[in-house]
């Protein structure tokens, strides 16, 4: 009985001692260079990200997919989040320990009917693991896009336009008068 109790205690201690190693997972960190952006209604903004595989990882990490969502109080179908940049710029979607890349991660296009001051907020998440079939969450970043007024097209001052027109007419008249005076 004493041996069985000692064996059980040793097993528990051994399991507890190894549990930090068993729960250790390779990690990837990522952050957006500018998570809060502005755009005119109907415009598109690109979010740049830096993705880094921890130098202490045990092997290659694969970025297998992403997920994103957002809140659009106007009409959720009007805001378009495009993650094509993730698949184009982070290919082959694998990182060795210590690898890092900074590039476009996704774009957001707002509807042309979005009012000035409108805020679209959302999250973007990377998922993957140590093979192509693992979809652990590596992290989530928050982002927002605020609609700003369009910059007015600068219009020439009416007096400036009139003045240059009169100067042109005066110059033509003076030239003709000079030619006839010879």
ZAMARDO-643670 format. One record per residue: residue in three letters; z, x, y of N, C-alpha, C in turn. Coordinates in nm, 2 decimals, always signed. Example, Ala and Ser with C-alpha at 12.3 -4.5 7.8 and 13.67 -1.06 7.14 Angstrom:
% residues 2
 rest   n.c3   n.c1   n.c2  ca.c3  ca.c1  ca.c2   c.c3   c.c1   c.c2
  Ala  +0.78  +1.32  -0.57  +0.78  +1.23  -0.45  +0.78  +1.32  -0.33
  Ser  +0.71  +1.28  -0.22  +0.71  +1.37  -0.11  +0.79  +1.29  +0.00
END
This chain:
% residues 182
 rest   n.c3   n.c1   n.c2  ca.c3  ca.c1  ca.c2   c.c3   c.c1   c.c2
  Unk  +0.00  +0.08  -0.12  +0.00  +0.00  +0.00  +0.00  +0.09  +0.13
  Unk  +0.08  +0.19  +0.12  +0.09  +0.28  +0.23  -0.04  +0.35  +0.26
  Unk  -0.11  +0.39  +0.15  -0.24  +0.45  +0.17  -0.35  +0.36  +0.23
  Unk  -0.34  +0.23  +0.19  -0.43  +0.13  +0.24  -0.41  +0.11  +0.39
  Unk  -0.28  +0.10  +0.43  -0.24  +0.08  +0.57  -0.29  +0.20  +0.65
  Unk  -0.27  +0.32  +0.60  -0.31  +0.44  +0.67  -0.46  +0.45  +0.68
  Unk  -0.53  +0.41  +0.58  -0.68  +0.40  +0.58  -0.73  +0.30  +0.68
  Unk  -0.66  +0.19  +0.69  -0.70  +0.08  +0.79  -0.68  +0.13  +0.93
  Unk  -0.56  +0.20  +0.96  -0.53  +0.25  +1.09  -0.63  +0.36  +1.13
  Unk  -0.67  +0.45  +1.04  -0.76  +0.55  +1.06  -0.90  +0.49  +1.09
  Unk  -0.94  +0.39  +1.02  -1.07  +0.33  +1.04  -1.07  +0.26  +1.18
  Unk  -0.97  +0.20  +1.22  -0.96  +0.13  +1.35  -0.97  +0.24  +1.46
  Unk  -0.89  +0.35  +1.45  -0.89  +0.45  +1.55  -1.03  +0.52  +1.55
  Unk  -1.09  +0.54  +1.44  -1.22  +0.61  +1.43  -1.33  +0.52  +1.50
  Unk  -1.32  +0.39  +1.47  -1.41  +0.29  +1.53  -1.39  +0.28  +1.69
  Unk  -1.27  +0.28  +1.73  -1.24  +0.28  +1.87  -1.29  +0.41  +1.94
  Unk  -1.27  +0.52  +1.87  -1.31  +0.65  +1.92  -1.46  +0.66  +1.94
  Unk  -1.54  +0.60  +1.85  -1.68  +0.60  +1.86  -1.74  +0.49  +1.94
  Unk  -1.67  +0.39  +1.98  -1.73  +0.28  +2.05  -1.79  +0.31  +2.19
  Unk  -1.73  +0.41  +2.26  -1.81  +0.45  +2.38  -1.94  +0.51  +2.36
  Unk  -1.95  +0.58  +2.25  -2.09  +0.64  +2.21  -2.18  +0.53  +2.17
  Unk  -2.13  +0.43  +2.09  -2.22  +0.32  +2.05  -2.26  +0.23  +2.16
  Unk  -2.18  +0.22  +2.26  -2.22  +0.13  +2.37  -2.30  +0.20  +2.48
  Unk  -2.31  +0.33  +2.47  -2.39  +0.40  +2.57  -2.54  +0.36  +2.55
  Unk  -2.60  +0.33  +2.66  -2.74  +0.30  +2.66  -2.81  +0.38  +2.77
  Unk  -2.93  +0.42  +2.74  -3.01  +0.49  +2.84  -3.03  +0.40  +2.96
  Unk  -3.04  +0.46  +3.08  -3.05  +0.38  +3.20  -3.17  +0.43  +3.29
  Unk  -3.21  +0.33  +3.37  -3.31  +0.35  +3.47  -3.26  +0.29  +3.59
  Unk  -3.27  +0.36  +3.70  -3.23  +0.30  +3.83  -3.35  +0.28  +3.92
  Unk  -3.35  +0.17  +4.00  -3.46  +0.15  +4.09  -3.41  +0.09  +4.21
  Unk  -3.48  +0.12  +4.32  -3.44  +0.06  +4.45  -3.57  +0.04  +4.53
  Unk  -3.56  -0.06  +4.62  -3.68  -0.08  +4.71  -3.66  +0.00  +4.84
  Unk  -3.77  +0.06  +4.89  -3.75  +0.14  +5.01  -3.73  +0.05  +5.13
  Unk  -3.78  -0.07  +5.13  -3.76  -0.17  +5.24  -3.74  -0.31  +5.18
  Unk  -3.62  -0.35  +5.14  -3.61  -0.48  +5.08  -3.62  -0.60  +5.17
  Unk  -3.61  -0.58  +5.30  -3.62  -0.69  +5.39  -3.74  -0.67  +5.49
  Unk  -3.84  -0.75  +5.47  -3.97  -0.73  +5.55  -4.00  -0.85  +5.63
  Unk  -4.10  -0.83  +5.72  -4.15  -0.94  +5.80  -4.30  -0.95  +5.79
  Unk  -4.35  -1.07  +5.81  -4.49  -1.09  +5.80  -4.53  -1.22  +5.88
  Unk  -4.65  -1.22  +5.92  -4.70  -1.35  +5.99  -4.73  -1.45  +5.88
  Unk  -4.73  -1.58  +5.91  -4.76  -1.68  +5.81  -4.90  -1.65  +5.75
  Unk  -4.91  -1.67  +5.62  -5.03  -1.64  +5.54  -5.05  -1.49  +5.51
  Unk  -4.96  -1.41  +5.55  -4.97  -1.26  +5.53  -4.91  -1.22  +5.39
  Unk  -4.94  -1.09  +5.36  -4.89  -1.03  +5.23  -4.81  -0.91  +5.27
  Unk  -4.70  -0.88  +5.20  -4.63  -0.76  +5.22  -4.61  -0.69  +5.08
  Unk  -4.61  -0.56  +5.08  -4.60  -0.48  +4.96  -4.46  -0.42  +4.96
  Unk  -4.39  -0.43  +4.85  -4.26  -0.37  +4.83  -4.28  -0.24  +4.75
  Unk  -4.24  -0.13  +4.81  -4.24  +0.01  +4.74  -4.10  +0.03  +4.67
  Unk  -4.10  +0.09  +4.56  -3.98  +0.11  +4.49  -3.98  +0.26  +4.43
  Unk  -3.86  +0.31  +4.41  -3.84  +0.43  +4.34  -3.77  +0.40  +4.21
  Unk  -3.83  +0.44  +4.10  -3.77  +0.42  +3.97  -3.74  +0.56  +3.91
  Unk  -3.62  +0.57  +3.86  -3.58  +0.70  +3.81  -3.51  +0.68  +3.67
  Unk  -3.54  +0.76  +3.57  -3.47  +0.76  +3.45  -3.36  +0.86  +3.46
  Unk  -3.24  +0.83  +3.42  -3.13  +0.91  +3.43  -3.15  +1.04  +3.35
  Unk  -3.12  +1.15  +3.41  -3.14  +1.28  +3.34  -3.06  +1.30  +3.21
  Unk  -2.95  +1.22  +3.20  -2.87  +1.23  +3.08  -2.92  +1.14  +2.97
  Unk  -3.03  +1.07  +2.99  -3.08  +0.98  +2.88  -3.11  +1.06  +2.75
  Unk  -3.10  +0.99  +2.64  -3.12  +1.06  +2.51  -3.26  +1.07  +2.47
  Unk  -3.35  +1.00  +2.54  -3.49  +1.01  +2.51  -3.58  +0.93  +2.61
  Unk  -3.70  +0.91  +2.57  -3.80  +0.84  +2.65  -3.75  +0.69  +2.67
  Unk  -3.77  +0.64  +2.79  -3.74  +0.50  +2.82  -3.87  +0.43  +2.85
  Unk  -3.89  +0.31  +2.80  -4.01  +0.23  +2.82  -3.98  +0.11  +2.91
  Unk  -4.06  +0.10  +3.01  -4.05  -0.02  +3.10  -4.14  -0.12  +3.04
  Unk  -4.09  -0.22  +2.98  -4.17  -0.32  +2.90  -4.22  -0.44  +2.98
  Unk  -4.14  -0.48  +3.07  -4.18  -0.60  +3.15  -4.09  -0.61  +3.27
  Unk  -4.12  -0.71  +3.35  -4.04  -0.74  +3.47  -4.03  -0.89  +3.48
  Unk  -3.93  -0.93  +3.56  -3.91  -1.07  +3.59  -3.88  -1.08  +3.73
  Unk  -3.92  -1.19  +3.79  -3.89  -1.22  +3.93  -3.87  -1.36  +3.96
  Unk  -3.80  -1.39  +4.06  -3.78  -1.53  +4.10  -3.75  -1.53  +4.25
  Unk  -3.76  -1.65  +4.31  -3.74  -1.66  +4.45  -3.70  -1.80  +4.49
  Unk  -3.65  -1.81  +4.61  -3.61  -1.94  +4.66  -3.71  -1.97  +4.78
  Unk  -3.78  -2.08  +4.77  -3.87  -2.13  +4.87  -3.83  -2.27  +4.91
  Unk  -3.76  -2.29  +5.01  -3.72  -2.43  +5.05  -3.83  -2.52  +5.09
  Unk  -3.95  -2.46  +5.12  -4.06  -2.54  +5.16  -4.13  -2.60  +5.04
  Unk  -4.19  -2.51  +4.96  -4.26  -2.55  +4.84  -4.27  -2.43  +4.75
  Unk  -4.20  -2.43  +4.64  -4.20  -2.31  +4.55  -4.34  -2.26  +4.51
  Unk  -4.43  -2.35  +4.50  -4.57  -2.31  +4.45  -4.65  -2.24  +4.56
  Unk  -4.60  -2.24  +4.68  -4.68  -2.18  +4.79  -4.66  -2.03  +4.81
  Unk  -4.55  -1.98  +4.76  -4.52  -1.84  +4.77  -4.58  -1.77  +4.64
  Unk  -4.65  -1.66  +4.66  -4.71  -1.59  +4.55  -4.65  -1.45  +4.54
  Unk  -4.59  -1.42  +4.43  -4.53  -1.29  +4.40  -4.63  -1.23  +4.29
  Unk  -4.68  -1.12  +4.32  -4.78  -1.05  +4.23  -4.72  -0.92  +4.18
  Unk  -4.71  -0.91  +4.05  -4.65  -0.78  +4.00  -4.75  -0.69  +3.94
  Unk  -4.88  -0.71  +3.97  -4.99  -0.63  +3.92  -4.96  -0.48  +3.95
  Unk  -4.91  -0.45  +4.07  -4.88  -0.31  +4.11  -4.78  -0.25  +4.01
  Unk  -4.69  -0.32  +3.95  -4.60  -0.27  +3.85  -4.67  -0.21  +3.74
  Unk  -4.77  -0.29  +3.68  -4.84  -0.24  +3.57  -4.95  -0.14  +3.60
  Unk  -5.00  -0.14  +3.72  -5.10  -0.04  +3.76  -5.04  +0.09  +3.80
  Unk  -4.93  +0.09  +3.87  -4.87  +0.21  +3.93  -4.77  +0.28  +3.84
  Unk  -4.71  +0.21  +3.75  -4.61  +0.27  +3.67  -4.65  +0.30  +3.53
  Unk  -4.78  +0.30  +3.50  -4.84  +0.32  +3.37  -4.82  +0.47  +3.34
  Unk  -4.79  +0.52  +3.23  -4.78  +0.44  +3.10  -4.66  +0.37  +3.08
  Unk  -4.58  +0.34  +3.18  -4.46  +0.26  +3.17  -4.35  +0.33  +3.08
  Unk  -4.35  +0.46  +3.08  -4.25  +0.53  +3.00  -4.20  +0.65  +3.09
  Unk  -4.07  +0.68  +3.08  -4.00  +0.78  +3.15  -3.92  +0.87  +3.06
  Unk  -3.95  +1.00  +3.07  -3.86  +1.10  +3.00  -3.74  +1.12  +3.09
  Unk  -3.63  +1.17  +3.03  -3.51  +1.19  +3.11  -3.54  +1.27  +3.24
  Unk  -3.49  +1.21  +3.35  -3.51  +1.28  +3.48  -3.64  +1.25  +3.55
  Unk  -3.73  +1.18  +3.49  -3.86  +1.14  +3.55  -3.83  +1.04  +3.66
  Unk  -3.91  +1.05  +3.77  -3.90  +0.95  +3.88  -4.04  +0.93  +3.94
  Unk  -4.06  +0.81  +4.00  -4.18  +0.77  +4.06  -4.15  +0.68  +4.18
  Unk  -4.23  +0.70  +4.29  -4.22  +0.60  +4.40  -4.36  +0.55  +4.42
  Unk  -4.37  +0.42  +4.42  -4.50  +0.36  +4.44  -4.48  +0.21  +4.47
  Unk  -4.59  +0.14  +4.49  -4.59  -0.01  +4.51  -4.54  -0.07  +4.38
  Unk  -4.45  -0.17  +4.39  -4.40  -0.24  +4.28  -4.45  -0.38  +4.27
  Unk  -4.45  -0.45  +4.38  -4.50  -0.59  +4.38  -4.54  -0.63  +4.52
  Unk  -4.61  -0.74  +4.53  -4.65  -0.80  +4.67  -4.60  -0.94  +4.67
  Unk  -4.58  -0.99  +4.79  -4.54  -1.13  +4.82  -4.64  -1.18  +4.93
  Unk  -4.70  -1.29  +4.90  -4.79  -1.36  +4.99  -4.73  -1.49  +5.03
  Unk  -4.71  -1.51  +5.16  -4.65  -1.64  +5.21  -4.76  -1.74  +5.25
  Unk  -4.73  -1.87  +5.24  -4.83  -1.96  +5.28  -4.87  -1.96  +5.43
  Unk  -4.99  -2.00  +5.47  -5.03  -2.00  +5.61  -4.95  -2.10  +5.69
  Unk  -4.89  -2.20  +5.62  -4.82  -2.31  +5.68  -4.67  -2.28  +5.70
  Unk  -4.63  -2.16  +5.66  -4.48  -2.12  +5.68  -4.45  -2.11  +5.82
  Unk  -4.34  -2.18  +5.86  -4.30  -2.17  +6.00  -4.23  -2.04  +6.04
  Unk  -4.24  -2.01  +6.17  -4.18  -1.89  +6.22  -4.03  -1.90  +6.19
  Unk  -3.97  -1.79  +6.14  -3.83  -1.78  +6.11  -3.80  -1.82  +5.97
  Unk  -3.90  -1.86  +5.90  -3.88  -1.90  +5.75  -3.85  -1.78  +5.67
  Unk  -3.74  -1.79  +5.59  -3.70  -1.67  +5.50  -3.73  -1.71  +5.35
  Unk  -3.80  -1.62  +5.29  -3.82  -1.63  +5.14  -3.74  -1.52  +5.08
  Unk  -3.65  -1.55  +4.99  -3.56  -1.45  +4.93  -3.59  -1.46  +4.78
  Unk  -3.57  -1.34  +4.71  -3.59  -1.34  +4.57  -3.53  -1.22  +4.50
  Unk  -3.55  -1.21  +4.37  -3.50  -1.10  +4.30  -3.61  -1.04  +4.21
  Unk  -3.61  -0.91  +4.18  -3.71  -0.85  +4.09  -3.63  -0.77  +3.99
  Unk  -3.66  -0.78  +3.87  -3.58  -0.72  +3.76  -3.67  -0.64  +3.67
  Unk  -3.63  -0.52  +3.63  -3.71  -0.44  +3.53  -3.64  -0.45  +3.40
  Unk  -3.72  -0.46  +3.29  -3.66  -0.47  +3.16  -3.73  -0.37  +3.06
  Unk  -3.66  -0.32  +2.97  -3.72  -0.23  +2.87  -3.61  -0.17  +2.78
  Unk  -3.65  -0.05  +2.72  -3.55  +0.01  +2.63  -3.61  +0.14  +2.57
  Unk  -3.56  +0.18  +2.45  -3.61  +0.30  +2.39  -3.73  +0.28  +2.30
  Unk  -3.79  +0.16  +2.30  -3.92  +0.14  +2.24  -3.99  +0.02  +2.31
  Unk  -4.11  -0.01  +2.26  -4.19  -0.12  +2.32  -4.14  -0.26  +2.29
  Unk  -4.04  -0.27  +2.20  -4.00  -0.40  +2.16  -3.86  -0.44  +2.22
  Unk  -3.81  -0.35  +2.31  -3.67  -0.38  +2.36  -3.69  -0.43  +2.51
  Unk  -3.60  -0.53  +2.54  -3.61  -0.59  +2.67  -3.47  -0.60  +2.74
  Unk  -3.40  -0.48  +2.74  -3.27  -0.48  +2.81  -3.30  -0.48  +2.96
  Unk  -3.20  -0.53  +3.03  -3.21  -0.54  +3.18  -3.17  -0.40  +3.23
  Unk  -3.26  -0.34  +3.31  -3.23  -0.21  +3.37  -3.17  -0.23  +3.51
  Unk  -3.19  -0.34  +3.57  -3.14  -0.36  +3.70  -3.21  -0.46  +3.78
  Unk  -3.15  -0.51  +3.88  -3.21  -0.62  +3.97  -3.20  -0.58  +4.11
  Unk  -3.31  -0.60  +4.19  -3.31  -0.57  +4.33  -3.34  -0.71  +4.40
  Unk  -3.27  -0.72  +4.51  -3.30  -0.84  +4.60  -3.40  -0.81  +4.71
  Unk  -3.48  -0.90  +4.75  -3.57  -0.88  +4.85  -3.58  -1.01  +4.94
  Unk  -3.63  -0.99  +5.06  -3.66  -1.10  +5.15  -3.78  -1.08  +5.24
  Unk  -3.84  -1.19  +5.27  -3.96  -1.18  +5.36  -3.93  -1.29  +5.47
  Unk  -3.94  -1.25  +5.60  -3.92  -1.34  +5.71  -4.05  -1.36  +5.78
  Unk  -4.09  -1.48  +5.82  -4.21  -1.51  +5.89  -4.18  -1.49  +6.04
  Unk  -4.27  -1.40  +6.10  -4.26  -1.38  +6.25  -4.38  -1.43  +6.32
  Unk  -4.37  -1.45  +6.45  -4.49  -1.50  +6.52  -4.60  -1.40  +6.52
  Unk  -4.72  -1.45  +6.52  -4.84  -1.37  +6.53  -4.85  -1.30  +6.67
  Unk  -4.89  -1.18  +6.68  -4.90  -1.11  +6.81  -5.03  -1.17  +6.87
  Unk  -5.01  -1.22  +7.00  -5.13  -1.27  +7.07  -5.23  -1.17  +7.09
  Unk  -5.36  -1.21  +7.08  -5.47  -1.12  +7.11  -5.47  -1.09  +7.26
  Unk  -5.46  -0.96  +7.30  -5.46  -0.94  +7.44  -5.58  -0.99  +7.51
  Unk  -5.57  -1.06  +7.62  -5.68  -1.11  +7.69  -5.68  -1.04  +7.83
  Unk  -5.80  -1.00  +7.86  -5.81  -0.93  +7.99  -5.77  -1.02  +8.11
  Unk  -5.71  -0.96  +8.20  -5.67  -1.03  +8.32  -5.79  -1.09  +8.39
  Unk  -5.78  -1.21  +8.44  -5.90  -1.27  +8.51  -5.94  -1.20  +8.63
  Unk  -5.84  -1.15  +8.71  -5.87  -1.08  +8.83  -5.94  -0.94  +8.80
  Unk  -5.89  -0.88  +8.69  -5.95  -0.75  +8.65  -6.10  -0.77  +8.61
  Unk  -6.12  -0.88  +8.54  -6.26  -0.91  +8.50  -6.35  -0.94  +8.62
  Unk  -6.29  -1.02  +8.71  -6.37  -1.05  +8.83  -6.39  -0.93  +8.91
  Unk  -6.29  -0.84  +8.93  -6.31  -0.72  +9.00  -6.42  -0.63  +8.95
  Unk  -6.42  -0.61  +8.81  -6.52  -0.52  +8.76  -6.66  -0.58  +8.77
  Unk  -6.67  -0.72  +8.76  -6.80  -0.78  +8.79  -6.85  -0.76  +8.93
  Unk  -6.76  -0.78  +9.03  -6.80  -0.76  +9.17  -6.84  -0.62  +9.19
  Unk  -6.76  -0.52  +9.13  -6.80  -0.38  +9.15  -6.93  -0.35  +9.10
  Unk  -6.97  -0.41  +8.98  -7.10  -0.39  +8.92  -7.21  -0.45  +9.01
  Unk  -7.19  -0.57  +9.07  -7.29  -0.63  +9.16  -7.30  -0.54  +9.28
  Unk  -7.19  -0.50  +9.34  -7.20  -0.41  +9.46  -7.27  -0.29  +9.43
  Unk  -7.25  -0.22  +9.31  -7.32  -0.10  +9.28  -7.47  -0.12  +9.26
  Unk  -7.51  -0.23  +9.20  -7.65  -0.26  +9.19  -7.72  -0.29  +9.32
  Unk  -7.65  -0.36  +9.41  -7.70  -0.39  +9.55  -7.71  -0.26  +9.63
  Unk  -7.62  -0.17  +9.62  -7.62  -0.05  +9.69  -7.73  +0.04  +9.64
  Unk  -7.76  +0.05  +9.51  -7.86  +0.13  +9.46  -8.00  +0.07  +9.51
  Unk  -8.02  -0.06  +9.50  -8.14  -0.12  +9.55  -8.16  -0.09  +9.70
  Unk  -8.05  -0.10  +9.78  -8.06  -0.07  +9.92  -8.10  +0.07  +9.94
  Unk  -8.04  +0.16  +9.87  -8.07  +0.31  +9.88  -8.22  +0.33  +9.85
  Unk  -8.27  +0.27  +9.74  -8.41  +0.29  +9.70  -8.51  +0.24  +9.81
  Unk  -8.48  +0.12  +9.87  -8.57  +0.07  +9.97  -8.56  +0.15 +10.10
  Unk  -8.44  +0.21 +10.12  -8.42  +0.29 +10.25  -8.50  +0.42 +10.25
  Unk  -8.55  +0.46 +10.14  -8.63  +0.59 +10.13  -8.76  +0.58 +10.19
END
